[in-house]
Amino acid sequence: MIKIFESAEEVANKIAEEMNHNLMKDENPVFCLASGSTPQKGYQKFAENVDNEKKKLKIVSLDEWVGIDRDSEGSCYQMLNNDLFSLLQLDEEQIHFFNGTSQDLQEQCRRIDRFIEEYPITFSLMGVGMNGHIGLNEPGYPVLNHSSIVKLSETTKTVAQKYFNQPTHLEEGITLGLQQIINSKRVIVVITGEHKADIVKEIFANQEANLPAQELLGYDHIDFYLDMDAAKYISRSPNNV
Ligand SMILES: O=C(O)[C@H](O)[C@@H](O)[C@H](O)[C@H](O)COP(=O)(O)O
């Protein structure tokens, strides 16, 4: 389902509601969460109202920049830590993240893949890149079944500079495979802001575009939540399209 909300604020409320619902309903909740700007407010709203149920939560890494230390500004870990983990005061054992500075990145992939086999993802929240990427599954790659090291597109390298406080050299990322995200029990994909309106049009109106985000269309357990700004070329009113 594609649902269009009046504002980004309403999308943030929906994110918090979905997270809360999925935390309560599963005995062993395993969340896979995008970092980045889109879900920040939703995470904060979720953190404001969550109770002791958070103790049963496990977090599995979606992606990380290769070569960027997890504790440095702009790493995927650091963004999620600021927006969610620290607010929830999660224990270190609850968080299972790729280490982008490891000497053995393949082992990082295998470690996270083993974790997912043991603890299947119950809830994934994805953003969409300006080039239609999901996690760091970039356009041009086949649908990946496992965690992988990928070459970043020029768009991703440029856009990602907004996360860093100084120009940062990025070439590769480590990411869950698109198929692993699709295999989650429940997935929501969140897109907000006028700057995403062009890519939204491509995703929903250009079947030839071959974008990673398009691989998530057509599943009953995957919903897309957009605000009116992002949806401006595909709809004139808040609604389902
Ligand atoms: O940051 C991440 O963890 C994801 O890899 C990435 O896919 C992100 O969700 C999009 O690039 C959108 O980013 P914004 O929300 O910052 O636009």
The ligand as a MOL file (V3000), in Angstrom:
LIG
                    3D

  0  0  0     0  0            999 V3000
M  V30 BEGIN CTAB
M  V30 COUNTS 17 16 0 0 0
M  V30 BEGIN ATOM
M  V30 1 O 21.0340 6.1480 5.7000 0
M  V30 2 C 20.7370 4.9640 5.6580 0
M  V30 3 O 20.9160 4.1760 6.6000 0
M  V30 4 C 20.2460 4.3700 4.4290 0
M  V30 5 O 21.3120 3.7010 3.9570 0
M  V30 6 C 19.8440 5.2220 3.2610 0
M  V30 7 O 19.2890 4.3440 2.3200 0
M  V30 8 C 18.9000 6.3630 3.5670 0
M  V30 9 O 17.7340 5.8550 4.1500 0
M  V30 10 C 18.5790 7.1510 2.2960 0
M  V30 11 O 19.7610 7.5480 1.6910 0
M  V30 12 C 17.7290 8.3600 2.5970 0
M  V30 13 O 18.4620 9.2360 3.3890 0
M  V30 14 P 17.7930 10.5780 3.9630 0
M  V30 15 O 16.7070 10.1190 4.8810 0
M  V30 16 O 18.9050 11.2710 4.7200 0
M  V30 17 O 17.2810 11.3190 2.8010 0
M  V30 END ATOM
M  V30 BEGIN BOND
M  V30 1 2 1 2
M  V30 2 1 2 3
M  V30 3 1 2 4
M  V30 4 1 4 5
M  V30 5 1 4 6
M  V30 6 1 6 7
M  V30 7 1 6 8
M  V30 8 1 8 9
M  V30 9 1 8 10
M  V30 10 1 10 11
M  V30 11 1 10 12
M  V30 12 1 12 13
M  V30 13 1 13 14
M  V30 14 2 14 15
M  V30 15 1 14 16
M  V30 16 1 14 17
M  V30 END BOND
M  V30 END CTAB
M  END
